[in-house]
């Protein structure tokens, strides 16, 4: 049975924990963990950007067309 995959959260916590209160450079293991974390988190960041910049804008636009009451985080458009 193969080992369980290491979660991004676990990688980040390990990096933070091992680098706290130290003034030395990153170890090779920390550098590899950072590179792995960086590579794996990029697609997640892109998905979040798409959701916030495209998907939510489309939903908000549709809400405005339907005169849905204001919701937190959504800027109301004032009409004369």
Secondary structure, 3 states (H helix, E strand, C coil): CCCCCCCHHHHHHHHHHHHCCCCCCCCHHHHHHHHHHHHHHHHHHHHHHHHHHHHHHHHHHHHHHCCCCCCCCCCCCCCC
